[in-house]
Amino acid sequence: MRAKGMGANVTVTEVDYVKAIEAVMDGFRVMKLEDAMSFADIIITVTGNLNVVDEKHIRLAKDGVMIANSGHFNDEINIDALERLSVSKRTVRDFVEEYTLKDGRRVYLLAEGRLLNLAAAEGHPAVVMDMSFANQALGAEYLVRNAHNMEKKVYVLPTELDQEIARLKLESMGISIDELTEEQKAYLSSWQSGT
């Protein structure tokens, strides 16, 4: 959704019927990975499964495709098959290896097929970390103020804290949003109308 929101033409490949229909209903193009390989510029696996991008997919890959894994370990991309299909391999920059296939097409493997967000991370941007730290700080404050009423277990932070963090972040960005009127709040909490 983030890539689509930034203007990318995103295609979803899926093995779960419910998730596939959800993606369709969210406006994504959905198809088999084999069908997407001929036009995909970037492929990112997020499955936690084995050989999601397998030899048959690599054989169909568009020249210059970048392949990355953000799902689990380095098992999602069949790197052994990529190496077998290649005549050469070189590092073009940190975390980017270029494999030249026997027919001259190039495949770029990111972060050696390991979890891209961990293996090749250069740190989260401040725009993300400030919200994370705010969440931690307000969560700690909430625990201190309410410890006497709490059991020893894992708690989900109250929605109000997330709302306040989001409100403050939007305000710092100069973004205003609409607010519900008291009448609208009463309506949403009652659900009397129309029944």
Secondary structure, DSSP 8 states (H G I E B T S, - for coil): -HHHHTT---EE--S-HHHHHHHHHTT-EE--HHHHTTT-SEEEE-S--S-SB-HHHHHT--TTEEEEE-SSTTTSB-HHHHHHHEEEEEEEETTEEEEEETTS-EEEEEGGGSBHHHHT-----HHHHHHHHHHHHHHHHHHHHHGGG--SS-----HHHHHHHHHHHHHHTT-------HHHHHHHHH--TT-
